[in-house]
Amino acid sequence: MRLRTVTTAIVAVGSILAVSACSGGDGSGDGGEGDSFKIGISQLVQHPALDASSAGFKKAFDDAGVDVEWDEQNAQGEQANATSIAQNFANEDLDLVLAVATPAAQAAAQAITNIPVLFTAVTDAQEAGLVDTNDSPGGNVTGTSDLNPVAEQLQLVKDLKSDAKTVGIVYSSGEVNSQVQVDLAKEAAKDLGVEIKEATIANSGELAQAVDSLGKVDAYYVPTDNNVVSAVSTMVQAAEKNKALLVGSEAGQVEQGAAITRGIDYTKLGEQTGQMALKILQDGQKPAELPVETSSDLELVVNPKAAEAQGVEIPQDIIDEADNVIE
């Protein structure tokens, strides 16, 4: 059944206070019913995709009936804060740490070596230096990748605007995951006959100027870049002003004004990460032996009103195909 409702805001699962922390720091506990744990969450910045990942992670424990005392911290987009959070977690009596987004994961992996560290919303863990290989992590760190189908998403530009010749991308120069996506976009652009125009930023405050520096383009593509996504309204304004199609990389961006995406569900990705954590805490599995997992559950999400504001009409057959239509 196709979903025809406005996507609602994700509500974080309520914290459940633990009676005591049970598992050993090496992730080799012999868990069972009645277990309770203390888990730290380090999230890089607040925006819908990362919020959904954290909420999904907590939901996995709630669904399993496992008590958790949560210590949730947000770095507000600052690497220095992520480092400080990781160092504090390293000195706390925690059973496991979840790091949400690549910079938070890199900080946690560097500071925390005696307990399991799981990550989510990381594009390429191996490229980011978090694991030996994605198939065999080799240390105390593993998790889930949000590598999105960049080629399929860029194809949406041609599906909605067949005469498009240029696509603008703004991304953070310091985010490895963003560079990976831009490289994939450049490869896909060759087959589509479009030119990628790119600009880099150091923080979200530079986004408006970077978009202006691209000049006239037929469309914009928003990767899962935390600085860009946290200020995606700037991209929406530019798309409407310049009548350029805005293609997102996940559903939250479409809810906020991108025209379309075909991407992963971040709540489900977080749940998947939570299930990995339960394997470690309850079943005694080792992070070193748990391959990095990806999600193959893609959703087509469209926002016809946003597209209209960008001077584009979404064909009815694409609307009919969509899993979610933002109204």
SEPADREN-321126 format. One record per residue (C-alpha): residue in three letters; x, y, z. Coordinates in Angstrom, 3 decimals, decimal comma. Layout:
+--------+----------+----------+----------+
! residu !        X !        Y !        Z !
+--------+----------+----------+----------+
!    ALA !        X !        Y !        Z !
...
+--------+----------+----------+----------+
% end
This chain:
+--------+----------+----------+----------+
! residu !        X !        Y !        Z !
+--------+----------+----------+----------+
!    MET !    0,000 !    0,000 !    0,000 !
!    ARG !    1,349 !    3,410 !   -0,894 !
!    LEU !    1,520 !    5,931 !    1,916 !
!    ARG !   -0,410 !    9,126 !    1,133 !
!    THR !    0,073 !   11,167 !    4,247 !
!    VAL !    2,180 !   14,069 !    5,328 !
!    THR !    5,222 !   12,665 !    7,087 !
!    THR !    5,082 !   13,612 !   10,724 !
!    ALA !    7,966 !   14,620 !   12,926 !
!    ILE !    9,819 !   11,755 !   14,470 !
!    VAL !    9,234 !   11,496 !   18,185 !
!    ALA !   12,174 !   10,185 !   20,126 !
!    VAL !   11,530 !    7,096 !   22,198 !
!    GLY !   11,444 !    7,994 !   25,897 !
!    SER !   14,417 !    7,107 !   28,028 !
!    ILE !   13,990 !    4,200 !   30,401 !
!    LEU !   16,151 !    4,394 !   33,526 !
!    ALA !   18,181 !    1,327 !   34,226 !
!    VAL !   18,404 !   -0,328 !   37,632 !
!    SER !   22,041 !   -1,263 !   37,045 !
!    ALA !   24,528 !   -1,718 !   34,205 !
!    CYS !   25,278 !   -5,331 !   33,450 !
!    SER !   27,477 !   -6,198 !   30,505 !
!    GLY !   31,254 !   -6,189 !   30,370 !
!    GLY !   33,062 !   -3,500 !   28,425 !
!    ASP !   34,409 !   -5,959 !   25,870 !
!    GLY !   30,920 !   -6,707 !   24,565 !
!    SER !   31,085 !  -10,327 !   25,740 !
!    GLY !   28,196 !  -10,273 !   28,211 !
!    ASP !   25,908 !  -13,288 !   28,507 !
!    GLY !   22,747 !  -11,191 !   28,436 !
!    GLY !   19,208 !  -12,364 !   28,823 !
!    GLU !   15,865 !  -11,218 !   30,091 !
!    GLY !   16,096 !   -8,646 !   32,870 !
!    ASP !   19,291 !   -7,068 !   31,506 !
!    SER !   19,786 !   -3,350 !   31,885 !
!    PHE !   22,512 !   -1,228 !   30,356 !
!    LYS !   23,942 !    2,262 !   30,352 !
!    ILE !   24,551 !    3,626 !   26,858 !
!    GLY !   25,945 !    6,949 !   25,660 !
!    ILE !   24,794 !    8,587 !   22,427 !
!    SER !   26,996 !   11,189 !   20,751 !
!    GLN !   25,123 !   12,916 !   17,907 !
!    LEU !   27,006 !   15,409 !   15,762 !
!    VAL !   24,174 !   17,854 !   15,130 !
!    GLN !   20,409 !   18,048 !   15,293 !
!    HIS !   18,583 !   17,493 !   12,010 !
!    PRO !   15,815 !   15,076 !   10,954 !
!    ALA !   17,992 !   12,275 !    9,562 !
!    LEU !   20,301 !   12,071 !   12,569 !
!    ASP !   17,423 !   12,533 !   15,013 !
!    ALA !   15,656 !    9,636 !   13,309 !
!    SER !   18,768 !    7,447 !   13,553 !
!    SER !   19,046 !    8,039 !   17,296 !
!    ALA !   15,332 !    7,450 !   17,826 !
!    GLY !   15,437 !    4,220 !   15,809 !
!    PHE !   18,411 !    2,971 !   17,828 !
!    LYS !   16,540 !    3,518 !   21,077 !
!    LYS !   13,399 !    1,942 !   19,644 !
!    ALA !   15,267 !   -1,328 !   19,046 !
!    PHE !   15,924 !   -1,608 !   22,784 !
!    ASP !   12,388 !   -0,579 !   23,659 !
!    ASP !   10,941 !   -3,182 !   21,278 !
!    ALA !   13,216 !   -5,822 !   22,806 !
!    GLY !   12,044 !   -4,909 !   26,311 !
!    VAL !   15,576 !   -4,044 !   27,431 !
!    ASP !   16,033 !   -1,358 !   30,091 !
!    VAL !   18,560 !    1,343 !   29,256 !
!    GLU !   19,833 !    4,416 !   31,030 !
!    TRP !   20,596 !    6,817 !   28,181 !
!    ASP !   23,230 !    9,547 !   28,273 !
!    GLU !   22,481 !   11,609 !   25,165 !
!    GLN !   24,830 !   14,366 !   24,039 !
!    ASN !   24,759 !   16,632 !   20,972 !
!    ALA !   27,915 !   18,269 !   19,613 !
!    GLN !   25,954 !   21,085 !   17,930 !
!    GLY !   27,932 !   20,553 !   14,741 !
!    GLU !   31,294 !   21,288 !   16,377 !
!    GLN !   34,121 !   18,757 !   16,120 !
!    ALA !   35,668 !   20,049 !   19,349 !
!    ASN !   32,420 !   19,272 !   21,154 !
!    ALA !   32,295 !   15,778 !   19,642 !
!    THR !   35,845 !   15,165 !   20,895 !
!    SER !   34,958 !   16,391 !   24,377 !
!    ILE !   31,831 !   14,198 !   24,501 !
!    ALA !   33,852 !   11,148 !   23,441 !
!    GLN !   36,511 !   11,808 !   26,073 !
!    ASN !   33,862 !   12,161 !   28,765 !
!    PHE !   32,190 !    8,937 !   27,665 !
!    ALA !   35,554 !    7,170 !   27,841 !
!    ASN !   35,733 !    8,031 !   31,548 !
!    GLU !   32,149 !    7,015 !   32,357 !
!    ASP !   30,867 !    3,591 !   33,376 !
!    LEU !   29,129 !    2,842 !   30,083 !
!    ASP !   28,375 !   -0,487 !   28,431 !
!    LEU !   28,341 !    0,867 !   24,860 !
!    VAL !   28,458 !    4,118 !   22,909 !
!    LEU !   26,514 !    5,063 !   19,780 !
!    ALA !   28,078 !    7,734 !   17,565 !
!    VAL !   25,774 !    9,361 !   15,036 !
!    ALA !   27,490 !   10,769 !   11,889 !
!    THR !   31,084 !   10,421 !   10,727 !
!    PRO !   32,843 !   13,169 !   12,746 !
!    ALA !   31,187 !   11,982 !   15,971 !
!    ALA !   32,171 !    8,404 !   15,147 !
!    GLN !   35,787 !    9,377 !   14,446 !
!    ALA !   36,000 !   11,180 !   17,784 !
!    ALA !   34,462 !    8,232 !   19,647 !
!    ALA !   36,674 !    5,654 !   17,937 !
!    GLN !   39,792 !    7,599 !   18,872 !
!    ALA !   38,875 !    8,195 !   22,518 !
!    ILE !   37,014 !    4,998 !   23,463 !
!    THR !   38,912 !    1,726 !   23,223 !
!    ASN !   37,683 !   -0,403 !   26,130 !
!    ILE !   33,967 !   -0,756 !   25,313 !
!    PRO !   32,000 !   -1,323 !   22,088 !
!    VAL !   31,390 !    1,724 !   19,873 !
!    LEU !   28,644 !    1,545 !   17,258 !
!    PHE !   28,092 !    4,146 !   14,568 !
!    THR !   25,229 !    5,026 !   12,281 !
!    ALA !   24,713 !    7,596 !    9,504 !
!    VAL !   28,316 !    7,044 !    8,340 !
!    THR !   28,802 !    6,777 !    4,591 !
!    ASP !   32,083 !    4,859 !    4,326 !
!    ALA !   33,511 !    3,612 !    7,614 !
!    GLN !   36,628 !    2,198 !    6,024 !
!    GLU !   37,435 !    5,418 !    4,183 !
!    ALA !   36,826 !    7,345 !    7,418 !
!    GLY !   39,353 !    5,180 !    9,269 !
!    LEU !   36,795 !    3,702 !   11,647 !
!    VAL !   37,340 !    0,042 !   10,729 !
!    ASP !   40,052 !   -2,100 !    9,160 !
!    THR !   37,602 !   -3,082 !    6,440 !
!    ASN !   33,837 !   -2,863 !    6,189 !
!    ASP !   33,630 !   -6,669 !    6,075 !
!    SER !   36,012 !   -7,258 !    8,989 !
!    PRO !   36,076 !   -4,220 !   11,311 !
!    GLY !   38,835 !   -5,691 !   13,452 !
!    GLY !   38,456 !   -3,562 !   16,592 !
!    ASN !   35,830 !   -2,379 !   19,054 !
!    VAL !   33,976 !   -0,307 !   16,421 !
!    THR !   31,277 !   -1,288 !   13,907 !
!    GLY !   27,841 !   -0,098 !   12,817 !
!    THR !   25,683 !    0,874 !    9,858 !
!    SER !   26,386 !    2,845 !    6,698 !
!    ASP !   23,965 !    5,335 !    5,173 !
!    LEU !   25,640 !    5,231 !    1,769 !
!    ASN !   22,815 !    6,484 !   -0,381 !
!    PRO !   22,121 !    5,522 !   -4,005 !
!    VAL !   23,733 !    8,626 !   -5,474 !
!    ALA !   23,406 !    7,509 !   -9,108 !
!    GLU !   19,697 !    6,757 !   -8,687 !
!    GLN !   19,153 !   10,070 !   -6,955 !
!    LEU !   20,969 !   12,013 !   -9,656 !
!    GLN !   18,849 !   10,192 !  -12,249 !
!    LEU !   15,837 !   11,917 !  -10,666 !
!    VAL !   17,178 !   15,218 !  -12,025 !
!    LYS !   16,762 !   13,941 !  -15,590 !
!    ASP !   13,449 !   12,243 !  -14,769 !
!    LEU !   11,937 !   15,548 !  -13,681 !
!    LYS !   13,962 !   17,953 !  -15,816 !
!    SER !   15,118 !   16,121 !  -18,925 !
!    ASP !   16,914 !   19,149 !  -20,390 !
!    ALA !   19,047 !   19,711 !  -17,272 !
!    LYS !   22,718 !   20,237 !  -18,067 !
!    THR !   24,198 !   21,429 !  -14,757 !
!    VAL !   23,792 !   20,242 !  -11,173 !
!    GLY !   25,169 !   22,183 !   -8,223 !
!    ILE !   26,458 !   20,468 !   -5,083 !
!    VAL !   27,642 !   22,134 !   -1,886 !
!    TYR !   29,409 !   19,996 !    0,705 !
!    SER !   31,711 !   20,201 !    3,717 !
!    SER !   35,406 !   20,078 !    2,919 !
!    GLY !   36,095 !   18,283 !    6,201 !
!    GLU !   33,567 !   15,455 !    5,855 !
!    VAL !   34,929 !   12,297 !    4,253 !
!    ASN !   31,430 !   10,941 !    3,666 !
!    SER !   30,536 !   14,023 !    1,625 !
!    GLN !   33,571 !   13,691 !   -0,639 !
!    VAL !   32,651 !   10,054 !   -1,289 !
!    GLN !   29,183 !   11,122 !   -2,423 !
!    VAL !   30,467 !   13,922 !   -4,642 !
!    ASP !   32,850 !   11,487 !   -6,331 !
!    LEU !   29,944 !    9,107 !   -6,947 !
!    ALA !   27,865 !   11,983 !   -8,322 !
!    LYS !   30,628 !   12,909 !  -10,767 !
!    GLU !   30,767 !    9,330 !  -12,035 !
!    ALA !   26,990 !    9,194 !  -12,462 !
!    ALA !   26,959 !   12,589 !  -14,188 !
!    LYS !   29,099 !   11,232 !  -17,034 !
!    ASP !   26,401 !    8,764 !  -18,027 !
!    LEU !   23,630 !   11,333 !  -17,605 !
!    GLY !   25,322 !   14,008 !  -19,680 !
!    VAL !   25,293 !   16,630 !  -16,919 !
!    GLU !   28,027 !   18,762 !  -15,433 !
!    ILE !   28,610 !   18,865 !  -11,677 !
!    LYS !   29,403 !   22,285 !  -10,257 !
!    GLU !   30,708 !   22,109 !   -6,700 !
!    ALA !   31,495 !   24,391 !   -3,789 !
!    THR !   32,784 !   23,567 !   -0,317 !
!    ILE !   32,017 !   24,984 !    3,104 !
!    ALA !   33,551 !   24,716 !    6,565 !
!    ASN !   30,275 !   25,262 !    8,431 !
!    SER !   26,584 !   25,863 !    7,762 !
!    GLY !   27,037 !   29,626 !    8,046 !
!    GLU !   28,906 !   29,596 !    4,735 !
!    LEU !   26,163 !   27,798 !    2,841 !
!    ALA !   24,357 !   30,781 !    1,287 !
!    GLN !   27,576 !   32,251 !   -0,097 !
!    ALA !   28,663 !   28,868 !   -1,446 !
!    VAL !   25,351 !   28,371 !   -3,250 !
!    ASP !   25,690 !   31,810 !   -4,826 !
!    SER !   29,199 !   30,944 !   -5,999 !
!    LEU !   27,810 !   28,094 !   -8,118 !
!    GLY !   26,120 !   30,568 !  -10,434 !
!    LYS !   23,191 !   29,468 !  -12,586 !
!    VAL !   22,456 !   25,735 !  -12,495 !
!    ASP !   19,491 !   23,650 !  -13,612 !
!    ALA !   19,309 !   21,649 !  -10,386 !
!    TYR !   20,851 !   21,230 !   -6,953 !
!    TYR !   21,671 !   17,934 !   -5,251 !
!    VAL !   21,914 !   17,735 !   -1,459 !
!    PRO !   24,171 !   14,926 !   -0,185 !
!    THR !   23,886 !   13,600 !    3,368 !
!    ASP !   26,255 !   16,317 !    4,504 !
!    ASN !   25,550 !   17,374 !    8,088 !
!    ASN !   26,398 !   21,058 !    7,680 !
!    VAL !   24,273 !   21,344 !    4,541 !
!    VAL !   21,350 !   19,290 !    5,828 !
!    SER !   21,181 !   21,224 !    9,097 !
!    ALA !   20,614 !   24,398 !    7,025 !
!    VAL !   18,735 !   22,868 !    4,086 !
!    SER !   16,227 !   25,737 !    4,141 !
!    THR !   18,982 !   27,822 !    2,527 !
!    MET !   19,088 !   25,361 !   -0,373 !
!    VAL !   15,289 !   25,442 !   -0,645 !
!    GLN !   15,297 !   29,239 !   -0,855 !
!    ALA !   17,964 !   29,176 !   -3,569 !
!    ALA !   16,070 !   26,538 !   -5,563 !
!    GLU !   12,870 !   28,561 !   -5,475 !
!    LYS !   14,613 !   31,833 !   -6,298 !
!    ASN !   16,576 !   30,377 !   -9,224 !
!    LYS !   13,823 !   27,982 !  -10,414 !
!    ALA !   16,245 !   25,086 !  -10,067 !
!    LEU !   15,116 !   21,597 !   -9,115 !
!    LEU !   16,232 !   20,517 !   -5,637 !
!    VAL !   16,865 !   16,764 !   -5,270 !
!    GLY !   17,467 !   15,471 !   -1,759 !
!    SER !   19,250 !   12,410 !   -0,426 !
!    GLU !   16,764 !   11,466 !    2,312 !
!    ALA !   13,111 !   11,956 !    3,215 !
!    GLY !   13,641 !   14,661 !    5,822 !
!    GLN !   14,980 !   17,005 !    3,151 !
!    VAL !   11,847 !   16,494 !    1,041 !
!    GLU !    9,678 !   17,266 !    4,055 !
!    GLN !   11,600 !   20,533 !    4,387 !
!    GLY !   11,249 !   21,574 !    0,750 !
!    ALA !   13,313 !   19,433 !   -1,620 !
!    ALA !   11,234 !   18,160 !   -4,543 !
!    ILE !   12,102 !   14,473 !   -4,516 !
!    THR !   14,401 !   11,723 !   -3,287 !
!    ARG !   14,847 !    7,990 !   -3,401 !
!    GLY !   16,631 !    7,188 !   -0,186 !
!    ILE !   16,929 !    5,147 !    2,963 !
!    ASP !   14,718 !    5,353 !    6,049 !
!    TYR !   16,939 !    6,663 !    8,857 !
!    THR !   14,653 !    5,415 !   11,622 !
!    LYS !   14,984 !    1,881 !   10,238 !
!    LEU !   18,745 !    2,359 !    9,883 !
!    GLY !   18,924 !    3,329 !   13,554 !
!    GLU !   16,848 !    0,276 !   14,501 !
!    GLN !   19,229 !   -1,904 !   12,499 !
!    THR !   22,130 !   -0,443 !   14,480 !
!    GLY !   20,274 !   -1,083 !   17,732 !
!    GLN !   19,805 !   -4,710 !   16,780 !
!    MET !   23,568 !   -4,966 !   16,230 !
!    ALA !   24,096 !   -3,489 !   19,685 !
!    LEU !   21,777 !   -6,082 !   21,224 !
!    LYS !   23,800 !   -8,854 !   19,575 !
!    ILE !   26,886 !   -7,451 !   21,272 !
!    LEU !   25,385 !   -6,744 !   24,687 !
!    GLN !   23,076 !   -9,746 !   25,019 !
!    ASP !   24,576 !  -12,427 !   22,801 !
!    GLY !   28,250 !  -11,712 !   23,411 !
!    GLN !   29,155 !  -11,070 !   19,775 !
!    LYS !   32,299 !   -9,028 !   19,124 !
!    PRO !   32,246 !   -5,709 !   17,214 !
!    ALA !   35,399 !   -6,858 !   15,424 !
!    GLU !   33,458 !   -9,733 !   13,878 !
!    LEU !   30,280 !   -7,862 !   12,927 !
!    PRO !   30,566 !   -6,455 !    9,376 !
!    VAL !   29,385 !   -2,927 !    8,704 !
!    GLU !   25,769 !   -3,177 !    7,558 !
!    THR !   23,892 !   -1,146 !    4,951 !
!    SER !   20,208 !   -0,613 !    4,251 !
!    SER !   18,572 !   -1,734 !    1,022 !
!    ASP !   15,135 !   -0,435 !    2,016 !
!    LEU !   14,704 !    2,599 !   -0,262 !
!    GLU !   11,703 !    4,915 !   -0,386 !
!    LEU !   10,606 !    7,271 !   -3,154 !
!    VAL !    9,392 !   10,501 !   -1,538 !
!    VAL !    7,982 !   13,445 !   -3,490 !
!    ASN !    6,820 !   16,954 !   -2,667 !
!    PRO !    4,743 !   18,266 !   -5,603 !
!    LYS !    4,207 !   21,724 !   -4,075 !
!    ALA !    7,916 !   22,186 !   -3,490 !
!    ALA !    8,626 !   21,103 !   -7,068 !
!    GLU !    6,090 !   23,626 !   -8,361 !
!    ALA !    7,807 !   26,399 !   -6,404 !
!    GLN !   11,027 !   25,358 !   -8,156 !
!    GLY !    9,389 !   25,593 !  -11,578 !
!    VAL !    9,040 !   21,833 !  -12,058 !
!    GLU !    6,016 !   19,564 !  -12,355 !
!    ILE !    6,365 !   16,016 !  -11,067 !
!    PRO !    4,839 !   13,585 !  -13,595 !
!    GLN !    1,777 !   11,715 !  -12,376 !
!    ASP !    3,388 !    8,316 !  -12,915 !
!    ILE !    6,172 !    9,238 !  -10,474 !
!    ILE !    3,620 !   10,468 !   -7,938 !
!    ASP !    1,732 !    7,192 !   -8,341 !
!    GLU !    4,944 !    5,246 !   -7,746 !
!    ALA !    5,908 !    7,215 !   -4,624 !
!    ASP !    5,932 !    5,604 !   -1,194 !
!    ASN !    5,239 !    8,957 !    0,395 !
!    VAL !    3,711 !   12,124 !   -1,026 !
!    ILE !    4,314 !   15,260 !    1,045 !
!    GLU !    1,239 !   17,486 !    0,840 !
+--------+----------+----------+----------+
% end
